[in-house]
Amino acid sequence: MGLSFLKFSWADRFFGGGRDERDEWSRSDVLPVRVHGTQFTATSAAPVRFSAFDQPLVFVTLGLLLWGLVMVYSASIAMPDNPKFVHYSQTHFLVRHLISIVVGLIMGVLAFQVPLEKWEKVAPWVFVTSLVLLIAVLIPFIGKGVNGATRWISLGIMNFQPSELAKFGVLLYAANYMVRKMDVKEKFLQSVAPMAVAVGVVGSLLLAEPDMGAFMVIAVIAMGILFLGGVNARMFFLIALILVGAFSLIILFSDWRRERIFAYLDPWGEKYAMGKGYQLSHSLIAIGRGEIFGVGLGGSVEKLHWLPEAHTDFLLAVIGEEFGFIGVMLVIGSFMWLTRRIMYIGRQAIAMDQVFAGLLAQGIGIWMGFQSFINVGVNLGALPTKGLTLPLMSFGGSAILLNVVAIAVVLRVDYENRSMMHGGRL
């Protein structure tokens, strides 16, 4: 009697109680927990539920979009006072920017539904489409010119900039290319030369617009994916030297690009203060006026026809004037966190042997990080002036659209990472 009782008691404790007790646990939300060696008790803790997407990444992205919307309105509200925009209402740029965000979010939701294997299959076609549009924008009566540059195709409610699609197209193509060429990545001609030709063709079309800023971003994206894809270090540094040499020659043989470099070195000089150095000098004035805490939302003076392109390339200068050093650091910190988070998602995908997804996500991280770095550097006077917008914030329909789609693709990578970690289902 005693032995049978002990045997039954030990079995119940080891297996979590008798059948009735185990059935009760299976029907309830309580979990068995080992306490004091072999004794079991029950807790009321519910099973951990995992989110299907990276919520902090979504919140930071939406925060940057909404802050950008407010700042675009603040930076453009006085523009109808300019004879050039006399027929525009005060909310013209606000409404167009809001439409771009809404369209971008809709396209982002659709992009999130596309599995990564589909993106891998269509990568060459997206790249070819971007090439066709880059050629089309150079055709008279199709491409739309602004300030001497022909970079846009008018779609009625918004102007589409093919160079933005080219960034995404090269990104997809490079990730797909590295996956296909993994077995020959130690051989220069077989692994690097075709990719170099593709980037060279895109770069030639961009320089014809001209849009050297977009070419620099695309070149850095391609270089980053080659490096992350495991290309031989000697090849990587050789390519880097070739690119630096190429960009140096482009600047050397272009009078107005040289003048822009000289204006950057001396924006306050008599020769450049009212010319090539005008935007930079007024950007620095705006940021200087902001001091630590800024002059307050809407209080910027530089946006009142002193600072050109305040709602696009120099939006950060208005943020610096109205929100001060604190606002600028918040923007910089947000993009640093965004870039780091995206790169982490990419590394996670590669760790699970999803190389294409991982390279794609990390390429998007390079895109967001490098372009924001250039824009911030230009606004702060640390880099020469370039026509690059601040991702997710500056006015620009096609830029906002492709930025949101890119973030949606990263969320899809994260979604598939989580699905694989939980046995194929969430």
Stockholm file with secondary structure:
# STOCKHOLM 1.0

chainA/1-426         MGLSFLKFSWADRFFGGGRDERDEWSRSDVLPVRVHGTQFTATSAAPVRFSAFDQPLVFVTLGLLLWGLVMVYSASIAMPDNPKFVHYSQTHFLVRHLISIVVGLIMGVLAFQVPLEKWEKVAPWVFVTSLVLLIAVLIPFIGKGVNGATRWISLGIMNFQPSELAKFGVLLYAANYMVRKMDVKEKFLQSVAPMAVAVGVVGSLLLAEPDMGAFMVIAVIAMGILFLGGVNARMFFLIALILVGAFSLIILFSDWRRERIFAYLDPWGEKYAMGKGYQLSHSLIAIGRGEIFGVGLGGSVEKLHWLPEAHTDFLLAVIGEEFGFIGVMLVIGSFMWLTRRIMYIGRQAIAMDQVFAGLLAQGIGIWMGFQSFINVGVNLGALPTKGLTLPLMSFGGSAILLNVVAIAVVLRVDYENRSMMHGGRL
#=GR chainA/1-426 SS CHHHHHHHHHHHHHHTSCHHHHHHHHHSSCEEEEETTTEEEEECCCCCCCCSSCHHHHHHHHHHHHHHHHHHHHHHTTGGGSGGGTTSCTTHHHHHHHHHHHHHHHHHHHHHTSCHHHHHHHHHHHHHHHHHHHHHTTSTTTEEEETTEEEEEECSSSEECHHHHHHHHHHHHHHHHHHHTGGGTTCHHHHTHHHHHHHHHHHHHHHHTTCHHHHHHHHHHHHHHHHHTTCCHHHHHHHHHHHHHHHHHHHHTCHHHHHHHHHHHCTTSTTTTTTTTHHHHHHHHHHHHHTTTCSCTTCCSTTTTTSTTTTTTTHHHHHHHHHHHHHHHHHHHHHHHHHHHHHHHHHHHHHTTCHHHHHHHHHHHHHHHHHHHHHHHHHTTSSCCCCCCCTTTSSCHHHHHHHHHHHHHHHHHHHHHHHHHTTTCC
#=GC SS_cons         CHHHHHHHHHHHHHHTSCHHHHHHHHHSSCEEEEETTTEEEEECCCCCCCCSSCHHHHHHHHHHHHHHHHHHHHHHTTGGGSGGGTTSCTTHHHHHHHHHHHHHHHHHHHHHTSCHHHHHHHHHHHHHHHHHHHHHTTSTTTEEEETTEEEEEECSSSEECHHHHHHHHHHHHHHHHHHHTGGGTTCHHHHTHHHHHHHHHHHHHHHHTTCHHHHHHHHHHHHHHHHHTTCCHHHHHHHHHHHHHHHHHHHHTCHHHHHHHHHHHCTTSTTTTTTTTHHHHHHHHHHHHHTTTCSCTTCCSTTTTTSTTTTTTTHHHHHHHHHHHHHHHHHHHHHHHHHHHHHHHHHHHHHTTCHHHHHHHHHHHHHHHHHHHHHHHHHTTSSCCCCCCCTTTSSCHHHHHHHHHHHHHHHHHHHHHHHHHTTTCC
//
